[in-house]
Amino acid sequence: MLAFTFPGQGSQRPGMGKPWVDHESWELVTEASEIADRDVADLLLNADAETLKDTRNAQLTTFVLSLMMLDAVERLGFEPSLCAGHSLGEYTALTANGALSFEDGVRLVVERAAAMHEAGEMSPGVMSAVLGLDDDQVETACRRADSDVWVANFNAPGQVVIAGTAAGVQLASEHAKELGAKRVMALPVSGAFHTPLMAPARDRLREA
């Protein structure tokens, strides 16, 4: 049994499309550009880290590159029995297993990203990964901050993501370090995703 897991935003990096530009699967980039009315190729090849940090760019490029890599693997004769994803990766997984068409997947991701960007402008925020604490300790750090900061993702044992206002995340990070966190690492994202600050995006996406 072969299972594929697809990443969310934050995993993007400059030039991530360069190893694939001459591959047959690159045709998906051209198709996505037409659907989204965006130059996805330019983002994958030339965008800098700050440009890719914008959720409208991070989500679209991560989604398209993930499916392009899947297409490349399937051309070799390997097909997943199961697909799963983290956050944005759920949309990739739904597209990978045929629950969404590629066109519908691109359109939904574009709308999701636009909604989250808008919510982020209304209520700016940041995210950080806390390494080396258990889940309860990270929740304690957020409570001690007594601010707009929440646990956003339980990624794995010893790796928990917090999100909220910049001030709230800073306070929670300090408390996490006092509790013994090995490291608190800022994530390259443009909002406090998976928190109440994203409520406007949820309402807009329901309509989509």
PyMOL CGO cylinders between C-alpha atoms (Angstrom):
from pymol import cmd
from pymol.cgo import CYLINDER

trace = [
    CYLINDER, 0.00, 0.00, 0.00, 1.33, 3.41, -1.01, 0.3, 1, 1, 1, 1, 1, 1,
    CYLINDER, 1.33, 3.41, -1.01, 0.13, 6.55, 0.79, 0.3, 1, 1, 1, 1, 1, 1,
    CYLINDER, 0.13, 6.55, 0.79, 0.93, 10.14, -0.19, 0.3, 1, 1, 1, 1, 1, 1,
    CYLINDER, 0.93, 10.14, -0.19, 0.76, 13.04, 2.25, 0.3, 1, 1, 1, 1, 1, 1,
    CYLINDER, 0.76, 13.04, 2.25, 0.70, 16.58, 0.90, 0.3, 1, 1, 1, 1, 1, 1,
    CYLINDER, 0.70, 16.58, 0.90, 2.09, 19.67, 2.67, 0.3, 1, 1, 1, 1, 1, 1,
    CYLINDER, 2.09, 19.67, 2.67, 0.48, 22.94, 3.61, 0.3, 1, 1, 1, 1, 1, 1,
    CYLINDER, 0.48, 22.94, 3.61, 1.82, 26.41, 3.08, 0.3, 1, 1, 1, 1, 1, 1,
    CYLINDER, 1.82, 26.41, 3.08, 5.05, 27.25, 4.83, 0.3, 1, 1, 1, 1, 1, 1,
    CYLINDER, 5.05, 27.25, 4.83, 6.91, 24.56, 2.90, 0.3, 1, 1, 1, 1, 1, 1,
    CYLINDER, 6.91, 24.56, 2.90, 7.38, 26.80, -0.14, 0.3, 1, 1, 1, 1, 1, 1,
    CYLINDER, 7.38, 26.80, -0.14, 10.81, 28.12, -1.09, 0.3, 1, 1, 1, 1, 1, 1,
    CYLINDER, 10.81, 28.12, -1.09, 12.28, 30.24, -3.91, 0.3, 1, 1, 1, 1, 1, 1,
    CYLINDER, 12.28, 30.24, -3.91, 13.09, 28.36, -7.09, 0.3, 1, 1, 1, 1, 1, 1,
    CYLINDER, 13.09, 28.36, -7.09, 11.23, 25.24, -6.06, 0.3, 1, 1, 1, 1, 1, 1,
    CYLINDER, 11.23, 25.24, -6.06, 9.97, 24.70, -9.60, 0.3, 1, 1, 1, 1, 1, 1,
    CYLINDER, 9.97, 24.70, -9.60, 13.38, 24.79, -11.29, 0.3, 1, 1, 1, 1, 1, 1,
    CYLINDER, 13.38, 24.79, -11.29, 14.12, 21.04, -11.09, 0.3, 1, 1, 1, 1, 1, 1,
    CYLINDER, 14.12, 21.04, -11.09, 10.82, 20.37, -12.87, 0.3, 1, 1, 1, 1, 1, 1,
    CYLINDER, 10.82, 20.37, -12.87, 10.69, 22.98, -15.61, 0.3, 1, 1, 1, 1, 1, 1,
    CYLINDER, 10.69, 22.98, -15.61, 11.71, 20.55, -18.38, 0.3, 1, 1, 1, 1, 1, 1,
    CYLINDER, 11.71, 20.55, -18.38, 9.59, 17.66, -17.14, 0.3, 1, 1, 1, 1, 1, 1,
    CYLINDER, 9.59, 17.66, -17.14, 6.46, 16.59, -19.02, 0.3, 1, 1, 1, 1, 1, 1,
    CYLINDER, 6.46, 16.59, -19.02, 4.40, 17.18, -15.88, 0.3, 1, 1, 1, 1, 1, 1,
    CYLINDER, 4.40, 17.18, -15.88, 5.19, 20.91, -16.12, 0.3, 1, 1, 1, 1, 1, 1,
    CYLINDER, 5.19, 20.91, -16.12, 2.13, 21.12, -18.36, 0.3, 1, 1, 1, 1, 1, 1,
    CYLINDER, 2.13, 21.12, -18.36, 0.05, 21.28, -15.17, 0.3, 1, 1, 1, 1, 1, 1,
    CYLINDER, 0.05, 21.28, -15.17, 1.72, 24.60, -14.36, 0.3, 1, 1, 1, 1, 1, 1,
    CYLINDER, 1.72, 24.60, -14.36, 0.58, 26.01, -17.68, 0.3, 1, 1, 1, 1, 1, 1,
    CYLINDER, 0.58, 26.01, -17.68, -2.93, 24.69, -17.10, 0.3, 1, 1, 1, 1, 1, 1,
    CYLINDER, -2.93, 24.69, -17.10, -3.06, 26.13, -13.58, 0.3, 1, 1, 1, 1, 1, 1,
    CYLINDER, -3.06, 26.13, -13.58, -1.90, 29.52, -14.86, 0.3, 1, 1, 1, 1, 1, 1,
    CYLINDER, -1.90, 29.52, -14.86, -4.77, 29.62, -17.32, 0.3, 1, 1, 1, 1, 1, 1,
    CYLINDER, -4.77, 29.62, -17.32, -7.34, 28.59, -14.70, 0.3, 1, 1, 1, 1, 1, 1,
    CYLINDER, -7.34, 28.59, -14.70, -6.10, 30.99, -12.03, 0.3, 1, 1, 1, 1, 1, 1,
    CYLINDER, -6.10, 30.99, -12.03, -5.21, 33.80, -14.44, 0.3, 1, 1, 1, 1, 1, 1,
    CYLINDER, -5.21, 33.80, -14.44, -1.84, 33.97, -12.67, 0.3, 1, 1, 1, 1, 1, 1,
    CYLINDER, -1.84, 33.97, -12.67, 1.71, 33.32, -13.91, 0.3, 1, 1, 1, 1, 1, 1,
    CYLINDER, 1.71, 33.32, -13.91, 2.32, 30.26, -11.76, 0.3, 1, 1, 1, 1, 1, 1,
    CYLINDER, 2.32, 30.26, -11.76, 5.52, 29.42, -13.64, 0.3, 1, 1, 1, 1, 1, 1,
    CYLINDER, 5.52, 29.42, -13.64, 7.05, 32.77, -12.73, 0.3, 1, 1, 1, 1, 1, 1,
    CYLINDER, 7.05, 32.77, -12.73, 6.16, 32.23, -9.07, 0.3, 1, 1, 1, 1, 1, 1,
    CYLINDER, 6.16, 32.23, -9.07, 7.70, 28.75, -9.07, 0.3, 1, 1, 1, 1, 1, 1,
    CYLINDER, 7.70, 28.75, -9.07, 10.86, 29.86, -10.84, 0.3, 1, 1, 1, 1, 1, 1,
    CYLINDER, 10.86, 29.86, -10.84, 11.55, 33.48, -9.94, 0.3, 1, 1, 1, 1, 1, 1,
    CYLINDER, 11.55, 33.48, -9.94, 9.61, 34.61, -6.86, 0.3, 1, 1, 1, 1, 1, 1,
    CYLINDER, 9.61, 34.61, -6.86, 11.64, 35.51, -3.78, 0.3, 1, 1, 1, 1, 1, 1,
    CYLINDER, 11.64, 35.51, -3.78, 10.85, 34.34, -0.25, 0.3, 1, 1, 1, 1, 1, 1,
    CYLINDER, 10.85, 34.34, -0.25, 8.85, 37.44, 0.64, 0.3, 1, 1, 1, 1, 1, 1,
    CYLINDER, 8.85, 37.44, 0.64, 6.67, 37.12, -2.46, 0.3, 1, 1, 1, 1, 1, 1,
    CYLINDER, 6.67, 37.12, -2.46, 6.03, 33.45, -1.76, 0.3, 1, 1, 1, 1, 1, 1,
    CYLINDER, 6.03, 33.45, -1.76, 5.17, 34.23, 1.86, 0.3, 1, 1, 1, 1, 1, 1,
    CYLINDER, 5.17, 34.23, 1.86, 1.98, 35.94, 0.65, 0.3, 1, 1, 1, 1, 1, 1,
    CYLINDER, 1.98, 35.94, 0.65, -0.69, 33.30, 1.22, 0.3, 1, 1, 1, 1, 1, 1,
    CYLINDER, -0.69, 33.30, 1.22, -2.15, 33.93, -2.24, 0.3, 1, 1, 1, 1, 1, 1,
    CYLINDER, -2.15, 33.93, -2.24, 1.16, 32.80, -3.73, 0.3, 1, 1, 1, 1, 1, 1,
    CYLINDER, 1.16, 32.80, -3.73, 2.15, 30.21, -1.13, 0.3, 1, 1, 1, 1, 1, 1,
    CYLINDER, 2.15, 30.21, -1.13, -1.06, 28.21, -1.44, 0.3, 1, 1, 1, 1, 1, 1,
    CYLINDER, -1.06, 28.21, -1.44, -1.29, 28.23, -5.22, 0.3, 1, 1, 1, 1, 1, 1,
    CYLINDER, -1.29, 28.23, -5.22, 2.34, 27.30, -5.82, 0.3, 1, 1, 1, 1, 1, 1,
    CYLINDER, 2.34, 27.30, -5.82, 2.40, 24.58, -3.15, 0.3, 1, 1, 1, 1, 1, 1,
    CYLINDER, 2.40, 24.58, -3.15, -0.83, 23.06, -4.47, 0.3, 1, 1, 1, 1, 1, 1,
    CYLINDER, -0.83, 23.06, -4.47, 0.30, 23.06, -8.10, 0.3, 1, 1, 1, 1, 1, 1,
    CYLINDER, 0.30, 23.06, -8.10, 3.82, 21.81, -7.41, 0.3, 1, 1, 1, 1, 1, 1,
    CYLINDER, 3.82, 21.81, -7.41, 2.50, 18.99, -5.23, 0.3, 1, 1, 1, 1, 1, 1,
    CYLINDER, 2.50, 18.99, -5.23, 0.17, 17.77, -7.97, 0.3, 1, 1, 1, 1, 1, 1,
    CYLINDER, 0.17, 17.77, -7.97, 2.85, 18.17, -10.60, 0.3, 1, 1, 1, 1, 1, 1,
    CYLINDER, 2.85, 18.17, -10.60, 5.15, 15.93, -8.56, 0.3, 1, 1, 1, 1, 1, 1,
    CYLINDER, 5.15, 15.93, -8.56, 2.31, 13.44, -8.12, 0.3, 1, 1, 1, 1, 1, 1,
    CYLINDER, 2.31, 13.44, -8.12, 1.78, 13.42, -11.88, 0.3, 1, 1, 1, 1, 1, 1,
    CYLINDER, 1.78, 13.42, -11.88, 5.49, 12.77, -12.41, 0.3, 1, 1, 1, 1, 1, 1,
    CYLINDER, 5.49, 12.77, -12.41, 5.42, 9.83, -10.00, 0.3, 1, 1, 1, 1, 1, 1,
    CYLINDER, 5.42, 9.83, -10.00, 2.29, 8.39, -11.61, 0.3, 1, 1, 1, 1, 1, 1,
    CYLINDER, 2.29, 8.39, -11.61, 4.00, 8.54, -15.01, 0.3, 1, 1, 1, 1, 1, 1,
    CYLINDER, 4.00, 8.54, -15.01, 6.51, 6.08, -13.55, 0.3, 1, 1, 1, 1, 1, 1,
    CYLINDER, 6.51, 6.08, -13.55, 3.69, 3.68, -12.75, 0.3, 1, 1, 1, 1, 1, 1,
    CYLINDER, 3.69, 3.68, -12.75, 3.21, 4.44, -9.06, 0.3, 1, 1, 1, 1, 1, 1,
    CYLINDER, 3.21, 4.44, -9.06, -0.26, 5.38, -7.83, 0.3, 1, 1, 1, 1, 1, 1,
    CYLINDER, -0.26, 5.38, -7.83, -1.24, 6.06, -4.23, 0.3, 1, 1, 1, 1, 1, 1,
    CYLINDER, -1.24, 6.06, -4.23, -3.75, 3.87, -2.44, 0.3, 1, 1, 1, 1, 1, 1,
    CYLINDER, -3.75, 3.87, -2.44, -4.40, 6.64, 0.06, 0.3, 1, 1, 1, 1, 1, 1,
    CYLINDER, -4.40, 6.64, 0.06, -3.98, 10.42, 0.03, 0.3, 1, 1, 1, 1, 1, 1,
    CYLINDER, -3.98, 10.42, 0.03, -3.94, 12.80, 2.97, 0.3, 1, 1, 1, 1, 1, 1,
    CYLINDER, -3.94, 12.80, 2.97, -2.87, 16.36, 3.53, 0.3, 1, 1, 1, 1, 1, 1,
    CYLINDER, -2.87, 16.36, 3.53, -2.03, 18.98, 6.10, 0.3, 1, 1, 1, 1, 1, 1,
    CYLINDER, -2.03, 18.98, 6.10, -4.23, 22.09, 5.92, 0.3, 1, 1, 1, 1, 1, 1,
    CYLINDER, -4.23, 22.09, 5.92, -3.90, 23.24, 2.29, 0.3, 1, 1, 1, 1, 1, 1,
    CYLINDER, -3.90, 23.24, 2.29, -2.70, 19.71, 1.56, 0.3, 1, 1, 1, 1, 1, 1,
    CYLINDER, -2.70, 19.71, 1.56, -6.22, 18.44, 2.18, 0.3, 1, 1, 1, 1, 1, 1,
    CYLINDER, -6.22, 18.44, 2.18, -7.29, 20.19, -1.02, 0.3, 1, 1, 1, 1, 1, 1,
    CYLINDER, -7.29, 20.19, -1.02, -4.33, 18.62, -2.81, 0.3, 1, 1, 1, 1, 1, 1,
    CYLINDER, -4.33, 18.62, -2.81, -5.31, 15.20, -1.49, 0.3, 1, 1, 1, 1, 1, 1,
    CYLINDER, -5.31, 15.20, -1.49, -8.93, 15.64, -2.58, 0.3, 1, 1, 1, 1, 1, 1,
    CYLINDER, -8.93, 15.64, -2.58, -7.73, 16.56, -6.06, 0.3, 1, 1, 1, 1, 1, 1,
    CYLINDER, -7.73, 16.56, -6.06, -5.21, 13.73, -6.14, 0.3, 1, 1, 1, 1, 1, 1,
    CYLINDER, -5.21, 13.73, -6.14, -7.85, 11.10, -5.41, 0.3, 1, 1, 1, 1, 1, 1,
    CYLINDER, -7.85, 11.10, -5.41, -10.37, 12.56, -7.87, 0.3, 1, 1, 1, 1, 1, 1,
    CYLINDER, -10.37, 12.56, -7.87, -12.87, 14.04, -5.41, 0.3, 1, 1, 1, 1, 1, 1,
    CYLINDER, -12.87, 14.04, -5.41, -12.08, 17.41, -7.00, 0.3, 1, 1, 1, 1, 1, 1,
    CYLINDER, -12.08, 17.41, -7.00, -11.12, 18.05, -10.60, 0.3, 1, 1, 1, 1, 1, 1,
    CYLINDER, -11.12, 18.05, -10.60, -7.84, 19.86, -11.15, 0.3, 1, 1, 1, 1, 1, 1,
    CYLINDER, -7.84, 19.86, -11.15, -9.73, 22.94, -12.34, 0.3, 1, 1, 1, 1, 1, 1,
    CYLINDER, -9.73, 22.94, -12.34, -12.05, 22.97, -9.33, 0.3, 1, 1, 1, 1, 1, 1,
    CYLINDER, -12.05, 22.97, -9.33, -9.09, 22.39, -7.02, 0.3, 1, 1, 1, 1, 1, 1,
    CYLINDER, -9.09, 22.39, -7.02, -7.19, 25.35, -8.45, 0.3, 1, 1, 1, 1, 1, 1,
    CYLINDER, -7.19, 25.35, -8.45, -10.25, 27.61, -8.24, 0.3, 1, 1, 1, 1, 1, 1,
    CYLINDER, -10.25, 27.61, -8.24, -10.98, 26.61, -4.64, 0.3, 1, 1, 1, 1, 1, 1,
    CYLINDER, -10.98, 26.61, -4.64, -7.38, 27.13, -3.57, 0.3, 1, 1, 1, 1, 1, 1,
    CYLINDER, -7.38, 27.13, -3.57, -7.31, 30.56, -5.21, 0.3, 1, 1, 1, 1, 1, 1,
    CYLINDER, -7.31, 30.56, -5.21, -10.53, 31.51, -3.40, 0.3, 1, 1, 1, 1, 1, 1,
    CYLINDER, -10.53, 31.51, -3.40, -9.30, 30.05, -0.10, 0.3, 1, 1, 1, 1, 1, 1,
    CYLINDER, -9.30, 30.05, -0.10, -6.04, 31.97, -0.35, 0.3, 1, 1, 1, 1, 1, 1,
    CYLINDER, -6.04, 31.97, -0.35, -7.81, 35.22, -1.22, 0.3, 1, 1, 1, 1, 1, 1,
    CYLINDER, -7.81, 35.22, -1.22, -10.17, 34.80, 1.72, 0.3, 1, 1, 1, 1, 1, 1,
    CYLINDER, -10.17, 34.80, 1.72, -7.32, 34.09, 4.13, 0.3, 1, 1, 1, 1, 1, 1,
    CYLINDER, -7.32, 34.09, 4.13, -5.30, 37.01, 2.78, 0.3, 1, 1, 1, 1, 1, 1,
    CYLINDER, -5.30, 37.01, 2.78, -8.25, 39.32, 3.35, 0.3, 1, 1, 1, 1, 1, 1,
    CYLINDER, -8.25, 39.32, 3.35, -8.76, 38.00, 6.88, 0.3, 1, 1, 1, 1, 1, 1,
    CYLINDER, -8.76, 38.00, 6.88, -5.05, 38.43, 7.55, 0.3, 1, 1, 1, 1, 1, 1,
    CYLINDER, -5.05, 38.43, 7.55, -5.19, 42.06, 6.51, 0.3, 1, 1, 1, 1, 1, 1,
    CYLINDER, -5.19, 42.06, 6.51, -8.16, 42.64, 8.80, 0.3, 1, 1, 1, 1, 1, 1,
    CYLINDER, -8.16, 42.64, 8.80, -6.46, 40.90, 11.74, 0.3, 1, 1, 1, 1, 1, 1,
    CYLINDER, -6.46, 40.90, 11.74, -2.70, 40.61, 11.17, 0.3, 1, 1, 1, 1, 1, 1,
    CYLINDER, -2.70, 40.61, 11.17, -0.96, 37.67, 12.77, 0.3, 1, 1, 1, 1, 1, 1,
    CYLINDER, -0.96, 37.67, 12.77, 1.98, 35.28, 12.70, 0.3, 1, 1, 1, 1, 1, 1,
    CYLINDER, 1.98, 35.28, 12.70, 2.76, 31.62, 13.38, 0.3, 1, 1, 1, 1, 1, 1,
    CYLINDER, 2.76, 31.62, 13.38, 5.65, 29.85, 15.09, 0.3, 1, 1, 1, 1, 1, 1,
    CYLINDER, 5.65, 29.85, 15.09, 6.63, 26.23, 15.63, 0.3, 1, 1, 1, 1, 1, 1,
    CYLINDER, 6.63, 26.23, 15.63, 7.47, 25.25, 19.20, 0.3, 1, 1, 1, 1, 1, 1,
    CYLINDER, 7.47, 25.25, 19.20, 9.98, 22.40, 19.37, 0.3, 1, 1, 1, 1, 1, 1,
    CYLINDER, 9.98, 22.40, 19.37, 10.71, 20.19, 22.35, 0.3, 1, 1, 1, 1, 1, 1,
    CYLINDER, 10.71, 20.19, 22.35, 7.57, 20.57, 24.47, 0.3, 1, 1, 1, 1, 1, 1,
    CYLINDER, 7.57, 20.57, 24.47, 4.57, 18.30, 24.80, 0.3, 1, 1, 1, 1, 1, 1,
    CYLINDER, 4.57, 18.30, 24.80, 1.10, 19.47, 23.77, 0.3, 1, 1, 1, 1, 1, 1,
    CYLINDER, 1.10, 19.47, 23.77, -0.03, 20.41, 27.27, 0.3, 1, 1, 1, 1, 1, 1,
    CYLINDER, -0.03, 20.41, 27.27, 3.04, 22.53, 27.90, 0.3, 1, 1, 1, 1, 1, 1,
    CYLINDER, 3.04, 22.53, 27.90, 2.47, 24.53, 24.71, 0.3, 1, 1, 1, 1, 1, 1,
    CYLINDER, 2.47, 24.53, 24.71, -1.15, 25.09, 25.67, 0.3, 1, 1, 1, 1, 1, 1,
    CYLINDER, -1.15, 25.09, 25.67, 0.07, 26.27, 29.07, 0.3, 1, 1, 1, 1, 1, 1,
    CYLINDER, 0.07, 26.27, 29.07, 2.45, 28.73, 27.39, 0.3, 1, 1, 1, 1, 1, 1,
    CYLINDER, 2.45, 28.73, 27.39, -0.44, 30.17, 25.38, 0.3, 1, 1, 1, 1, 1, 1,
    CYLINDER, -0.44, 30.17, 25.38, -2.62, 30.52, 28.47, 0.3, 1, 1, 1, 1, 1, 1,
    CYLINDER, -2.62, 30.52, 28.47, 0.16, 32.22, 30.40, 0.3, 1, 1, 1, 1, 1, 1,
    CYLINDER, 0.16, 32.22, 30.40, 0.58, 34.72, 27.58, 0.3, 1, 1, 1, 1, 1, 1,
    CYLINDER, 0.58, 34.72, 27.58, -2.96, 35.92, 28.35, 0.3, 1, 1, 1, 1, 1, 1,
    CYLINDER, -2.96, 35.92, 28.35, -3.20, 37.34, 24.85, 0.3, 1, 1, 1, 1, 1, 1,
    CYLINDER, -3.20, 37.34, 24.85, -4.54, 36.55, 21.38, 0.3, 1, 1, 1, 1, 1, 1,
    CYLINDER, -4.54, 36.55, 21.38, -2.49, 33.40, 20.78, 0.3, 1, 1, 1, 1, 1, 1,
    CYLINDER, -2.49, 33.40, 20.78, -3.62, 29.81, 20.33, 0.3, 1, 1, 1, 1, 1, 1,
    CYLINDER, -3.62, 29.81, 20.33, -2.33, 26.35, 19.51, 0.3, 1, 1, 1, 1, 1, 1,
    CYLINDER, -2.33, 26.35, 19.51, -2.93, 26.08, 15.77, 0.3, 1, 1, 1, 1, 1, 1,
    CYLINDER, -2.93, 26.08, 15.77, -1.50, 22.69, 14.80, 0.3, 1, 1, 1, 1, 1, 1,
    CYLINDER, -1.50, 22.69, 14.80, -0.37, 19.58, 16.63, 0.3, 1, 1, 1, 1, 1, 1,
    CYLINDER, -0.37, 19.58, 16.63, 2.12, 18.55, 13.95, 0.3, 1, 1, 1, 1, 1, 1,
    CYLINDER, 2.12, 18.55, 13.95, 3.92, 15.75, 15.76, 0.3, 1, 1, 1, 1, 1, 1,
    CYLINDER, 3.92, 15.75, 15.76, 5.14, 14.85, 19.25, 0.3, 1, 1, 1, 1, 1, 1,
    CYLINDER, 5.14, 14.85, 19.25, 7.46, 17.67, 20.24, 0.3, 1, 1, 1, 1, 1, 1,
    CYLINDER, 7.46, 17.67, 20.24, 6.40, 19.98, 17.40, 0.3, 1, 1, 1, 1, 1, 1,
    CYLINDER, 6.40, 19.98, 17.40, 3.40, 22.23, 17.96, 0.3, 1, 1, 1, 1, 1, 1,
    CYLINDER, 3.40, 22.23, 17.96, 2.49, 25.36, 16.02, 0.3, 1, 1, 1, 1, 1, 1,
    CYLINDER, 2.49, 25.36, 16.02, 1.12, 28.44, 17.76, 0.3, 1, 1, 1, 1, 1, 1,
    CYLINDER, 1.12, 28.44, 17.76, -0.52, 31.40, 16.05, 0.3, 1, 1, 1, 1, 1, 1,
    CYLINDER, -0.52, 31.40, 16.05, -2.03, 34.75, 16.88, 0.3, 1, 1, 1, 1, 1, 1,
    CYLINDER, -2.03, 34.75, 16.88, -1.07, 38.39, 16.98, 0.3, 1, 1, 1, 1, 1, 1,
    CYLINDER, -1.07, 38.39, 16.98, 2.64, 39.15, 16.82, 0.3, 1, 1, 1, 1, 1, 1,
    CYLINDER, 2.64, 39.15, 16.82, 2.59, 40.31, 20.43, 0.3, 1, 1, 1, 1, 1, 1,
    CYLINDER, 2.59, 40.31, 20.43, 0.67, 37.25, 21.58, 0.3, 1, 1, 1, 1, 1, 1,
    CYLINDER, 0.67, 37.25, 21.58, 2.97, 34.81, 19.82, 0.3, 1, 1, 1, 1, 1, 1,
    CYLINDER, 2.97, 34.81, 19.82, 6.01, 36.61, 21.22, 0.3, 1, 1, 1, 1, 1, 1,
    CYLINDER, 6.01, 36.61, 21.22, 4.70, 36.30, 24.77, 0.3, 1, 1, 1, 1, 1, 1,
    CYLINDER, 4.70, 36.30, 24.77, 3.75, 32.65, 24.33, 0.3, 1, 1, 1, 1, 1, 1,
    CYLINDER, 3.75, 32.65, 24.33, 7.17, 31.95, 22.81, 0.3, 1, 1, 1, 1, 1, 1,
    CYLINDER, 7.17, 31.95, 22.81, 8.88, 33.41, 25.86, 0.3, 1, 1, 1, 1, 1, 1,
    CYLINDER, 8.88, 33.41, 25.86, 6.77, 31.27, 28.17, 0.3, 1, 1, 1, 1, 1, 1,
    CYLINDER, 6.77, 31.27, 28.17, 7.48, 28.21, 26.02, 0.3, 1, 1, 1, 1, 1, 1,
    CYLINDER, 7.48, 28.21, 26.02, 11.21, 28.78, 26.38, 0.3, 1, 1, 1, 1, 1, 1,
    CYLINDER, 11.21, 28.78, 26.38, 10.80, 29.14, 30.14, 0.3, 1, 1, 1, 1, 1, 1,
    CYLINDER, 10.80, 29.14, 30.14, 9.04, 25.76, 30.11, 0.3, 1, 1, 1, 1, 1, 1,
    CYLINDER, 9.04, 25.76, 30.11, 12.01, 24.20, 28.33, 0.3, 1, 1, 1, 1, 1, 1,
    CYLINDER, 12.01, 24.20, 28.33, 11.31, 24.53, 24.61, 0.3, 1, 1, 1, 1, 1, 1,
    CYLINDER, 11.31, 24.53, 24.61, 14.40, 23.69, 22.57, 0.3, 1, 1, 1, 1, 1, 1,
    CYLINDER, 14.40, 23.69, 22.57, 13.50, 26.22, 19.92, 0.3, 1, 1, 1, 1, 1, 1,
    CYLINDER, 13.50, 26.22, 19.92, 10.68, 28.48, 18.76, 0.3, 1, 1, 1, 1, 1, 1,
    CYLINDER, 10.68, 28.48, 18.76, 10.84, 29.02, 15.02, 0.3, 1, 1, 1, 1, 1, 1,
    CYLINDER, 10.84, 29.02, 15.02, 8.87, 31.64, 13.08, 0.3, 1, 1, 1, 1, 1, 1,
    CYLINDER, 8.87, 31.64, 13.08, 7.07, 30.22, 10.05, 0.3, 1, 1, 1, 1, 1, 1,
    CYLINDER, 7.07, 30.22, 10.05, 7.13, 31.88, 6.60, 0.3, 1, 1, 1, 1, 1, 1,
    CYLINDER, 7.13, 31.88, 6.60, 3.41, 32.59, 6.43, 0.3, 1, 1, 1, 1, 1, 1,
    CYLINDER, 3.41, 32.59, 6.43, 1.41, 35.80, 6.23, 0.3, 1, 1, 1, 1, 1, 1,
    CYLINDER, 1.41, 35.80, 6.23, -1.30, 35.26, 8.82, 0.3, 1, 1, 1, 1, 1, 1,
    CYLINDER, -1.30, 35.26, 8.82, -2.45, 33.53, 12.00, 0.3, 1, 1, 1, 1, 1, 1,
    CYLINDER, -2.45, 33.53, 12.00, -4.02, 30.58, 10.24, 0.3, 1, 1, 1, 1, 1, 1,
    CYLINDER, -4.02, 30.58, 10.24, -6.14, 28.01, 12.10, 0.3, 1, 1, 1, 1, 1, 1,
    CYLINDER, -6.14, 28.01, 12.10, -7.16, 30.57, 14.72, 0.3, 1, 1, 1, 1, 1, 1,
    CYLINDER, -7.16, 30.57, 14.72, -10.24, 32.70, 15.44, 0.3, 1, 1, 1, 1, 1, 1,
    CYLINDER, -10.24, 32.70, 15.44, -8.55, 35.52, 13.51, 0.3, 1, 1, 1, 1, 1, 1,
    CYLINDER, -8.55, 35.52, 13.51, -9.43, 33.59, 10.34, 0.3, 1, 1, 1, 1, 1, 1,
    CYLINDER, -9.43, 33.59, 10.34, -13.19, 33.59, 11.01, 0.3, 1, 1, 1, 1, 1, 1,
    CYLINDER, -13.19, 33.59, 11.01, -13.96, 35.96, 8.09, 0.3, 1, 1, 1, 1, 1, 1,
    CYLINDER, -13.96, 35.96, 8.09, -12.16, 33.58, 5.71, 0.3, 1, 1, 1, 1, 1, 1,
    CYLINDER, -12.16, 33.58, 5.71, -14.25, 30.66, 6.94, 0.3, 1, 1, 1, 1, 1, 1,
    CYLINDER, -14.25, 30.66, 6.94, -17.46, 32.54, 6.24, 0.3, 1, 1, 1, 1, 1, 1,
    CYLINDER, -17.46, 32.54, 6.24, -16.33, 33.55, 2.74, 0.3, 1, 1, 1, 1, 1, 1,
    CYLINDER, -16.33, 33.55, 2.74, -15.13, 30.07, 1.86, 0.3, 1, 1, 1, 1, 1, 1,
    CYLINDER, -15.13, 30.07, 1.86, -18.44, 28.52, 2.84, 0.3, 1, 1, 1, 1, 1, 1,
    CYLINDER, -18.44, 28.52, 2.84, -19.99, 30.44, -0.05, 0.3, 1, 1, 1, 1, 1, 1,
    CYLINDER, -19.99, 30.44, -0.05, -17.43, 29.00, -2.45, 0.3, 1, 1, 1, 1, 1, 1,
]
cmd.load_cgo(trace, "trace")
